[in-house]
Amino acid sequence: MKKITFASILLLFISLNLVAQNLQKRNVLFIATDDLNMAIGCYGNDFVKTPNIDRLAKRGVKFTNAHCQIPWCSPSRSSLLTGLRPDSVKIFDLDTHFRQTVPNVVTLPQHFKNNGYHSARIGKIFHYNNPSGIGTNGLDDSLSWNERVNPIGQGKLEEDKIINLTPNKSLGSALAYWPSTGTDEEQTDGKVATEAIRIMNERKSEPFFLAVGFFSPHVPLVAPKKYFDLYDANNIVLPTVNPADSVKYPKLAFNPTHTPYLWQDRPDLKKTIIHAYYASISFVDAQVGRLLDELDRLGLAENTVIVFWSDHGYQLSEHGQWMKQSLWEEATKSPLIVVDPKLPAQYQGCSRTVELLDIYPTLTDLCNLSKPNHLMGASLKPLLINPLQKWDRAAYTQILRIKSNVMGRSVRTEKWRYTEWGNGEKGIELYDLTIDPKEQNNLADDADLKKVRTDMKRLLLKNKD
């Protein structure tokens, strides 16, 4: 008979204690999409088919007024994942890595990794040049993860077939599309979901922070043809746009990526791209469904916090603009759904003004981890408990016009958006979102709103370094 020693008893006690600690820890499923706007069923779009994102929303809180810090991929993700505002993380382009500017910052996934979680990343979480970076680590951060997976699928391999309606642009910034003949599982995002499911199964007995980064609906808009077949382009209703309205807005308000009012006389081309965008959304939705199904099958849903987000919104010809890099609602607003199975679901949603910057402190709060001192956002847990409770925080978004070296800064409350270009010297915008949700009436010169402008400017400056 083996002799029982004090050392063996102590080792057993330590092992059981570690097991107990792990059982108490909550998993995190961190789902990112790329360039997804509010064209989602649960957000009021009854044309786009998103049954899986809709059922996810029924499990938790759908934030209807969440805004990014910069409406551009790498700067937005750098801010969200470090917990720092753009002026602090100092990333305003697609090429600079945040470790060059804030080398010692502890990122969101790194914080979970440091607290005993298996931190895994599949696909695009930190920045990739899409599609050129697919299959590589892109501008990823090795310190943040225990495991990294970079799937590459059929869409990437079929780039020669992609139809580019703006041939002067590279595929990563082109209005381009392709209805692929491949299956979901053969596409890059299908492989992302498959790899995430694998890790769920391998790590189901230990706490995990699983970051699943889908590349769609970023251009080029590639999805299996069956998702294109869900829609009739003829039934797409285009935004009402009048080029004469451009005088209402500062010149720098317009996104420099594409000529303002592109295809104003070609509604057919507009509908073609919007059709492809919607198909890509439905494709991503199906992959989200695969993740939720597996989480349920493994019995992990009751101990897993889920966050679903996009890095910013996306314009589909509103204000005569395409894509992002503007400070209008369509570009700054991002879908954000938070599910905490320990809290009652609040499907009616929350209209309080929040920021993507709030995700980091929210997850540390929900998972009972210490909050790093550098975080600049606020935990959304109070709004998860009561989405209607008082909330007096504003949302701040900015964008640097790199060629002219002019910064645009915008502050959003539940009623107002106030924007300054070049500290106001290059233009000012003021919108009453309660009566003008499409921001078509710039009230910056309205004499009756002088106090509003003064108050909003003070609020804007409050956030400026």
C-alpha positions in Angstrom: 0.0 0.0 0.0 1.4 3.4 -1.0 2.3 5.6 1.9 0.3 8.8 2.2 2.7 11.6 3.0 2.1 15.2 3.9 3.5 16.3 0.6 1.1 14.1 -1.3 -1.9 15.5 0.7 -0.7 19.0 0.1 -0.3 18.3 -3.7 -3.8 16.9 -3.8 -5.2 19.9 -1.9 -3.5 22.3 -4.3 -4.8 20.3 -7.3 -8.4 20.3 -6.0 -8.1 24.0 -5.2 -7.0 24.8 -8.8 -9.9 22.6 -10.2 -12.3 24.5 -8.0 -10.9 27.9 -9.1 -11.3 26.8 -12.8 -14.8 25.7 -12.3 -15.7 29.1 -10.8 -14.2 30.9 -13.8 -16.5 31.9 -16.6 -15.7 31.3 -20.2 -15.7 34.2 -22.7 -16.8 33.8 -26.3 -15.6 37.0 -28.0 -17.2 37.3 -31.5 -15.9 40.0 -33.9 -17.2 40.9 -37.3 -15.4 43.2 -39.8 -17.2 46.3 -41.2 -20.7 45.2 -40.0 -23.3 48.0 -39.7 -26.8 47.9 -38.2 -28.3 45.9 -41.1 -29.4 43.2 -38.7 -32.9 41.9 -38.0 -32.8 42.5 -34.2 -31.7 46.1 -34.9 -34.9 46.8 -36.9 -33.8 45.8 -40.4 -36.5 43.4 -41.6 -35.0 42.9 -45.0 -31.6 41.4 -44.0 -31.8 37.8 -42.8 -29.9 37.3 -39.5 -31.8 34.7 -37.5 -28.7 33.6 -35.5 -27.6 37.1 -34.4 -31.3 37.7 -33.6 -31.5 34.7 -31.3 -28.2 35.7 -29.6 -29.8 39.1 -28.8 -32.6 37.3 -27.1 -30.2 35.9 -24.6 -28.8 39.2 -23.4 -28.7 42.9 -24.0 -28.7 44.5 -27.4 -27.1 47.9 -27.3 -28.7 50.2 -29.9 -26.5 53.2 -29.4 -22.9 51.8 -29.2 -20.1 53.8 -30.9 -16.6 53.0 -32.0 -13.6 55.3 -31.1 -12.3 55.5 -34.7 -14.3 54.3 -37.7 -11.4 52.4 -39.3 -10.3 48.9 -38.6 -6.8 48.9 -37.0 -7.3 52.1 -34.9 -10.7 50.9 -33.7 -9.4 47.5 -32.7 -6.3 48.9 -31.1 -8.4 51.1 -28.9 -11.0 48.4 -27.9 -8.4 45.8 -27.2 -6.0 48.0 -25.2 -8.8 49.9 -23.3 -7.2 53.2 -24.3 -8.7 56.1 -26.3 -7.1 56.9 -29.6 -5.1 59.9 -28.3 -3.5 57.6 -25.8 -2.9 54.5 -27.9 -1.8 56.8 -30.8 -2.9 54.5 -33.7 -4.4 56.4 -36.6 -3.4 54.3 -39.6 -3.4 50.7 -40.8 0.3 50.0 -40.5 1.5 51.0 -37.0 1.4 48.3 -34.3 0.3 49.5 -30.9 3.3 47.9 -29.3 5.3 50.6 -30.9 3.4 53.3 -29.1 2.3 51.6 -25.9 4.7 48.7 -25.6 3.8 47.6 -22.1 0.0 47.8 -22.2 -1.9 44.7 -21.1 -4.5 43.9 -23.7 -8.0 42.4 -23.0 -7.1 38.9 -24.1 -3.7 39.2 -22.4 -5.4 40.1 -19.1 -7.5 36.9 -19.3 -4.4 34.9 -20.2 -2.5 36.3 -17.2 -5.5 35.2 -15.0 -5.3 31.5 -16.0 -7.5 31.5 -19.1 -6.6 29.6 -22.3 -6.6 32.7 -24.6 -7.1 31.7 -28.2 -7.6 33.7 -31.4 -9.0 32.5 -34.7 -9.1 34.9 -37.6 -9.2 38.7 -37.4 -9.1 40.3 -33.9 -6.2 42.6 -34.1 -5.8 44.1 -37.5 -5.2 42.3 -40.8 -5.1 43.8 -44.2 -8.1 42.2 -45.7 -7.9 40.2 -47.9 -4.1 40.3 -48.4 -3.4 39.4 -44.7 -5.7 36.4 -44.6 -3.7 33.3 -43.6 -1.0 35.3 -41.8 -0.7 36.8 -38.3 -1.3 40.3 -39.7 -0.7 43.0 -37.0 -1.5 40.5 -34.3 -0.1 40.5 -30.8 1.7 37.4 -29.7 1.7 38.4 -26.0 -2.1 38.2 -26.0 -2.6 34.6 -26.8 -1.8 31.0 -25.9 -3.0 29.9 -29.3 -3.4 31.5 -32.7 -5.0 30.1 -35.8 -5.1 31.8 -39.3 -7.5 30.0 -41.6 -7.4 30.6 -45.3 -10.4 29.6 -47.5 -11.7 29.4 -51.0 -12.6 33.0 -51.3 -9.0 34.0 -50.8 -8.0 31.4 -53.4 -10.5 32.7 -55.9 -9.4 36.3 -55.9 -8.9 36.2 -59.7 -12.7 35.7 -60.1 -13.7 38.6 -57.9 -15.7 41.3 -59.8 -14.2 44.7 -58.9 -16.6 47.6 -59.8 -13.9 50.1 -58.8 -10.8 48.7 -60.6 -8.6 51.6 -59.6 -8.8 50.3 -56.0 -7.1 47.3 -54.5 -9.5 44.6 -53.3 -9.2 45.7 -49.6 -10.8 49.1 -50.4 -12.7 48.2 -53.6 -16.4 47.9 -54.1 -16.0 44.3 -55.2 -17.8 41.0 -54.8 -18.0 37.3 -55.8 -20.8 34.7 -55.2 -18.6 31.7 -54.5 -19.6 28.1 -55.5 -17.9 26.7 -52.4 -19.6 25.6 -49.2 -19.6 27.5 -46.0 -17.0 25.2 -44.5 -14.7 25.9 -47.5 -14.7 29.7 -47.0 -12.3 31.5 -44.7 -15.0 32.5 -42.3 -16.4 28.9 -42.4 -13.0 27.7 -41.4 -12.8 30.3 -38.6 -16.0 28.8 -37.2 -14.8 25.3 -37.6 -11.5 26.0 -35.7 -13.4 27.8 -33.0 -15.6 24.7 -32.5 -12.5 22.6 -32.3 -11.1 24.7 -29.5 -14.4 24.7 -27.6 -14.2 20.9 -27.6 -10.6 20.7 -26.7 -10.8 23.3 -23.9 -14.3 22.6 -22.6 -13.0 21.5 -19.2 -10.9 24.7 -18.5 -11.7 28.4 -18.6 -11.2 29.9 -22.1 -11.2 33.3 -23.7 -12.1 32.4 -27.2 -11.8 35.3 -29.7 -13.5 34.5 -33.0 -12.7 37.0 -35.7 -14.8 36.9 -38.9 -13.5 38.8 -42.0 -17.0 39.4 -43.5 -18.7 41.6 -44.5 -15.4 43.5 -45.3 -14.7 43.9 -49.0 -14.3 42.0 -51.2 -17.8 40.8 -50.5 -17.4 37.0 -51.0 -19.9 34.5 -49.8 -21.4 31.3 -51.1 -23.9 31.9 -53.8 -26.8 30.6 -51.7 -26.6 33.7 -49.5 -26.8 35.9 -52.6 -29.9 34.0 -53.6 -31.7 35.0 -50.3 -32.1 38.5 -51.8 -33.6 40.2 -54.9 -31.5 43.2 -55.6 -34.5 44.9 -57.3 -36.2 45.0 -53.8 -33.3 46.9 -52.2 -34.4 50.5 -51.2 -31.6 52.9 -51.7 -30.9 55.9 -49.3 -32.2 59.2 -50.6 -29.1 61.2 -51.5 -28.9 64.6 -53.2 -25.4 65.8 -54.2 -26.6 69.4 -53.7 -26.7 68.7 -49.9 -22.9 68.5 -49.8 -22.8 72.3 -49.0 -24.4 71.5 -45.6 -21.3 69.7 -44.5 -17.6 70.5 -44.0 -15.5 69.3 -46.9 -13.4 67.1 -44.5 -16.5 65.3 -43.4 -16.4 63.2 -46.5 -14.6 59.9 -46.5 -11.5 60.2 -48.8 -11.6 56.5 -49.8 -14.2 57.0 -52.6 -15.3 59.9 -54.6 -18.4 61.5 -52.9 -21.7 60.6 -54.6 -20.1 57.8 -56.5 -22.6 56.1 -58.9 -25.2 58.8 -58.3 -26.6 58.0 -61.8 -26.1 54.2 -61.5 -28.5 52.8 -58.9 -28.0 49.4 -60.4 -24.4 49.4 -59.3 -25.3 50.6 -55.8 -27.9 47.8 -55.5 -25.3 45.3 -56.7 -22.9 46.1 -53.9 -25.5 46.4 -51.2 -26.9 43.0 -52.4 -23.4 41.5 -51.9 -23.0 43.2 -48.5 -26.3 41.7 -47.3 -25.3 38.3 -48.6 -22.0 38.5 -46.7 -23.9 39.4 -43.5 -26.2 36.4 -43.8 -23.1 34.2 -44.4 -21.5 35.5 -41.2 -24.8 35.1 -39.4 -24.8 31.4 -40.3 -21.3 31.0 -38.8 -22.4 32.7 -35.6 -25.2 30.1 -35.5 -22.7 27.3 -35.7 -20.9 28.7 -32.7 -24.0 29.0 -30.6 -25.2 25.5 -31.5 -21.9 24.0 -30.4 -21.8 26.1 -27.2 -25.3 24.7 -26.4 -24.4 21.1 -27.4 -21.4 21.1 -25.1 -23.4 22.5 -22.2 -21.1 25.5 -21.9 -23.7 28.3 -22.5 -24.7 28.6 -18.9 -21.1 29.5 -17.9 -20.1 31.6 -20.9 -20.2 35.3 -21.3 -20.7 36.2 -25.0 -19.8 39.5 -26.6 -20.7 40.2 -30.3 -19.3 43.3 -31.9 -18.1 45.0 -35.0 -15.1 47.4 -35.2 -17.3 50.2 -36.6 -20.3 50.8 -38.8 -20.4 51.1 -42.6 -22.0 53.4 -45.1 -23.9 52.2 -48.1 -24.2 55.5 -50.0 -25.7 57.5 -47.2 -24.5 61.1 -47.5 -23.2 60.0 -50.9 -20.5 57.9 -49.1 -19.3 54.3 -49.0 -17.5 52.4 -46.3 -16.2 54.1 -43.2 -13.8 56.9 -42.1 -16.6 59.4 -41.5 -18.1 60.8 -38.3 -21.7 60.3 -39.3 -24.0 57.8 -37.5 -23.7 55.0 -40.1 -20.0 54.8 -39.6 -19.6 55.4 -35.9 -22.4 53.2 -34.7 -21.6 49.5 -34.1 -23.7 46.5 -33.2 -22.9 45.3 -29.7 -24.6 42.4 -27.9 -23.6 41.2 -24.5 -24.9 38.0 -23.0 -24.4 37.1 -19.4 -26.3 33.9 -18.6 -26.3 34.8 -14.9 -28.4 37.9 -15.6 -31.9 38.0 -16.9 -32.1 38.6 -20.7 -33.3 42.1 -21.7 -34.3 41.6 -25.3 -35.9 45.1 -25.5 -32.4 46.4 -25.7 -30.6 49.4 -24.3 -30.6 52.8 -25.9 -28.0 54.4 -23.6 -25.0 55.9 -25.3 -22.0 53.5 -24.8 -18.7 52.9 -26.4 -16.7 49.9 -27.7 -14.1 51.0 -25.2 -16.5 49.8 -22.5 -16.1 46.1 -23.5 -12.8 45.6 -21.7 -13.9 46.8 -18.3 -17.3 45.1 -18.7 -15.7 41.7 -19.3 -13.4 42.1 -16.3 -16.4 43.0 -14.2 -18.6 40.1 -15.4 -15.8 37.6 -14.9 -14.7 38.9 -11.5 -11.2 39.8 -12.6 -9.2 42.8 -11.3 -9.6 45.9 -13.5 -6.3 47.2 -14.9 -5.7 50.8 -13.9 -5.2 52.1 -17.5 -8.8 51.4 -18.7 -10.6 54.4 -20.0 -14.1 52.9 -20.6 -16.8 52.0 -18.1 -18.3 48.6 -17.1 -21.7 48.1 -18.7 -22.8 45.7 -16.0 -25.3 48.2 -14.5 -27.0 48.4 -17.9 -27.0 44.7 -18.3 -29.0 44.5 -15.0 -31.3 47.4 -15.9 -31.0 48.7 -19.5 -33.3 51.7 -18.7 -31.3 53.0 -15.7 -29.8 56.5 -15.8 -26.5 56.7 -17.7 -24.8 60.0 -18.3 -21.7 59.0 -20.3 -21.2 60.3 -23.8 -19.5 58.5 -26.7 -16.4 59.9 -28.4 -15.3 59.1 -32.0 -12.5 60.7 -34.0 -10.7 60.3 -37.3 -7.5 61.7 -38.7 -7.5 63.0 -42.2 -3.9 61.9 -42.8 -3.1 63.8 -46.0 -4.1 67.2 -44.5 -3.2 66.2 -40.9 -6.5 67.4 -39.6 -8.3 65.6 -36.8 -12.1 65.3 -36.7 -13.6 64.8 -33.3 -17.2 64.0 -32.5 -19.2 63.6 -29.3 -22.5 61.7 -29.2 -25.1 61.9 -26.5 -28.6 60.4 -26.6 -29.9 63.6 -28.2 -27.0 65.4 -29.9 -24.0 64.8 -32.1 -21.4 67.6 -32.2 -18.4 67.4 -34.5 -15.4 69.6 -35.0 -12.8 69.4 -37.8 -9.5 71.0 -37.0 -10.7 72.2 -33.6 -13.6 73.8 -35.4 -11.5 75.9 -37.8 -12.2 73.5 -40.7 -15.9 73.0 -39.9 -18.5 72.2 -37.3 -21.5 69.9 -37.3 -24.4 69.7 -34.9 -27.3 67.3 -35.3 -30.4 66.6 -33.2 -30.7 62.9 -33.5 -34.2 62.7 -32.0 -35.7 64.5 -35.0 -32.9 64.0 -37.6 -31.6 60.5 -37.2 -30.1 60.5 -40.7 -28.1 63.7 -39.9 -29.3 65.6 -42.9 -29.8 69.0 -41.2 -26.6 70.5 -39.9 -27.6 73.0 -37.1 -24.1 74.4 -36.5 -25.2 77.9 -37.6 -28.6 77.9 -35.8 -28.5 81.0 -33.6 -31.1 79.5 -31.2 -28.8 76.6 -30.4 -25.8 78.6 -29.2 -26.0 77.2 -25.6 -26.3 73.7 -27.0 -23.1 74.2 -29.1 -21.3 75.7 -26.1 -22.3 72.8 -23.9 -21.4 70.2 -26.5 -18.0 71.8 -27.2 -17.3 71.7 -23.5 -18.2 68.0 -23.5 -16.0 67.4 -26.5 -13.0 69.1 -24.9 -13.5 67.1 -21.8 -12.2 64.1 -23.6 -9.4 65.8 -25.5 -5.8 65.3 -24.3 
